[in-house]
């Protein structure tokens, strides 16, 4: 798994999708945090880069150690609307 802890107190956007060979836009979900909570992603969970909403932000990232590749990048065109 991977954990992201904000080093700021600004709201940020979390966009996730279930694990799989492809990313199904219908299965994607977006959340807005309160800026003081961290996020821990289960292994295999697709996630977008955390986007801080009001200003630039920094995160402490906790990732598994060891050898091997654990980051697959997939370009996808999505539009997220906050309501």
C-alpha positions as CSV (number, residue, x, y, z in Angstrom):
1,X,0.0,0.0,0.0
2,X,1.0,3.7,-0.2
3,X,0.2,6.4,2.3
4,X,0.1,10.1,1.7
5,X,0.1,12.5,4.7
6,X,-0.4,16.2,4.0
7,X,2.2,18.6,5.4
8,X,-0.3,21.4,5.0
9,X,-3.8,22.1,6.2
10,X,-5.4,22.8,2.8
11,X,-8.1,20.7,1.2
12,X,-7.0,18.3,-1.5
13,X,-8.7,16.1,-4.1
14,X,-8.4,12.3,-4.0
15,X,-9.4,10.5,-7.2
16,X,-9.4,6.6,-7.1
17,X,-10.6,3.6,-9.2
18,X,-10.7,-0.1,-8.5
19,X,-7.7,-2.3,-9.4
20,X,-7.7,-3.8,-12.9
21,X,-6.0,-4.0,-16.2
22,X,-7.8,-0.9,-17.4
23,X,-9.3,2.1,-15.7
24,X,-13.1,2.3,-16.1
25,X,-14.1,5.9,-15.8
26,X,-17.6,4.8,-14.5
27,X,-15.8,3.2,-11.5
28,X,-13.9,6.3,-10.5
29,X,-14.7,8.2,-7.4
30,X,-13.5,11.6,-6.2
31,X,-13.3,13.0,-2.7
32,X,-12.4,16.3,-1.1
33,X,-10.4,16.0,2.2
34,X,-10.4,18.5,5.0
35,X,-6.7,18.9,4.6
36,X,-5.7,17.4,7.9
37,X,-6.3,13.7,7.1
38,X,-4.0,11.3,5.3
39,X,-4.9,8.7,2.7
40,X,-3.8,5.1,2.5
41,X,-4.3,3.3,-0.7
42,X,-4.8,-0.5,-0.8
43,X,-2.3,-2.3,-3.0
44,X,-3.5,-2.2,-6.7
45,X,-5.8,0.7,-6.2
46,X,-5.5,3.2,-9.0
47,X,-5.1,6.8,-7.9
48,X,-4.5,10.2,-9.4
49,X,-1.9,12.6,-8.1
50,X,-3.3,14.4,-5.0
51,X,-4.4,17.9,-6.1
52,X,-4.3,20.6,-3.4
53,X,-7.2,23.0,-4.1
54,X,-6.3,26.4,-2.7
55,X,-2.5,26.5,-2.9
56,X,0.6,24.4,-3.4
57,X,0.9,21.6,-1.0
58,X,3.5,19.0,0.2
59,X,3.0,15.4,1.2
60,X,4.9,12.8,3.2
61,X,4.8,9.6,1.2
62,X,5.1,6.2,2.9
63,X,5.7,3.4,0.4
64,X,6.7,-0.2,0.7
65,X,10.4,-1.0,0.5
66,X,12.2,-3.7,-1.4
67,X,13.2,-4.4,-4.9
68,X,10.8,-4.4,-7.8
69,X,8.6,-2.1,-9.7
70,X,5.5,-0.9,-8.0
71,X,4.3,2.1,-10.0
72,X,2.4,1.7,-13.2
73,X,1.4,4.9,-14.9
74,X,-1.7,5.2,-17.2
75,X,-2.6,8.4,-19.0
76,X,-6.4,9.0,-18.8
77,X,-8.4,12.1,-19.8
78,X,-10.8,12.7,-17.0
79,X,-12.8,15.8,-15.8
80,X,-13.6,16.1,-12.2
81,X,-16.4,18.6,-11.1
82,X,-16.7,19.6,-7.5
83,X,-20.3,20.2,-6.4
